[in-house]
């Protein structure tokens, strides 16, 4: 379930429909997009720390997160948060 895509407060929640419904304590606000995958589909793998550090060193954390997300399919926000927690640019 994606909320406010391409906006400052973009969020992405992953899980089964039942898990996502259980996390909602009130109706979501803003624009919501549900992205569905076939049963048994595996979520995208997060790039490894060494690759992220190399990209961040060359491009800066923001550009590195965008590139890594487009190549891996993982969440740009999750990658950026991981880079900035680890002391990336």
C-alpha positions as CSV (number, residue, x, y, z in Angstrom):
1,X,0.0,0.0,0.0
2,X,1.6,3.2,-1.1
3,X,0.5,6.6,0.1
4,X,1.3,10.1,-1.3
5,X,3.6,8.8,-4.0
6,X,6.1,11.3,-5.4
7,X,5.4,13.6,-2.5
8,X,7.4,14.6,0.6
9,X,5.5,12.3,2.9
10,X,5.5,9.2,0.7
11,X,5.0,5.9,2.6
12,X,5.1,2.3,1.4
13,X,3.7,-0.5,3.6
14,X,4.3,-4.1,2.6
15,X,2.4,-7.2,3.7
16,X,-0.6,-9.3,2.8
17,X,-4.0,-7.6,2.5
18,X,-4.9,-9.0,6.0
19,X,-1.7,-7.6,7.5
20,X,-2.2,-4.2,6.0
21,X,-5.8,-4.0,7.1
22,X,-4.7,-4.9,10.6
23,X,-2.3,-2.0,10.7
24,X,-4.9,0.6,9.8
25,X,-6.4,2.1,12.9
26,X,-8.4,4.7,10.9
27,X,-9.1,5.4,7.3
28,X,-5.9,6.4,5.5
29,X,-5.6,10.1,4.4
30,X,-4.4,11.3,1.1
31,X,-3.9,9.3,-2.1
32,X,-3.6,5.5,-1.7
33,X,-2.3,3.1,-4.3
34,X,-2.5,-0.7,-3.8
35,X,0.2,-2.6,-5.6
36,X,-0.6,-6.3,-5.8
37,X,1.6,-9.2,-6.6
38,X,0.9,-12.9,-7.2
39,X,0.9,-15.2,-4.2
40,X,4.3,-16.4,-3.5
41,X,6.0,-13.5,-5.2
42,X,9.1,-12.3,-3.3
43,X,9.7,-8.7,-2.4
44,X,12.6,-6.9,-4.0
45,X,16.0,-7.4,-2.3
46,X,17.6,-4.4,-0.6
47,X,21.1,-3.7,-2.1
48,X,24.0,-4.6,0.1
49,X,25.7,-2.0,2.3
50,X,29.0,-2.0,0.4
51,X,27.2,-1.2,-2.9
52,X,25.1,1.5,-1.3
53,X,28.2,3.1,0.4
54,X,30.0,3.1,-3.0
55,X,27.1,4.7,-4.7
56,X,26.6,7.3,-2.0
57,X,30.3,8.2,-2.1
58,X,30.2,8.8,-5.8
59,X,26.7,10.3,-6.2
60,X,25.5,11.5,-2.8
61,X,22.8,9.8,-0.7
62,X,19.8,11.2,-2.6
63,X,20.9,10.2,-6.1
64,X,22.4,6.9,-4.8
65,X,19.0,6.0,-3.3
66,X,17.1,6.8,-6.4
67,X,19.5,4.8,-8.6
68,X,19.6,1.8,-6.3
69,X,15.8,1.8,-6.0
70,X,15.4,1.9,-9.8
71,X,17.8,-1.0,-10.2
72,X,16.6,-3.2,-7.4
73,X,12.9,-2.4,-7.1
74,X,13.3,-1.7,-3.4
75,X,11.8,1.4,-1.8
76,X,13.8,4.6,-2.5
77,X,12.8,6.0,0.9
78,X,13.9,2.8,2.7
79,X,17.3,2.9,0.9
80,X,17.8,6.6,1.7
81,X,16.9,6.0,5.3
82,X,19.4,3.2,5.4
83,X,22.1,5.3,3.8
84,X,21.6,8.3,6.2
85,X,21.5,6.1,9.3
86,X,24.9,4.6,8.2
87,X,26.4,8.0,7.8
88,X,26.1,8.2,4.0
89,X,26.2,11.6,2.3
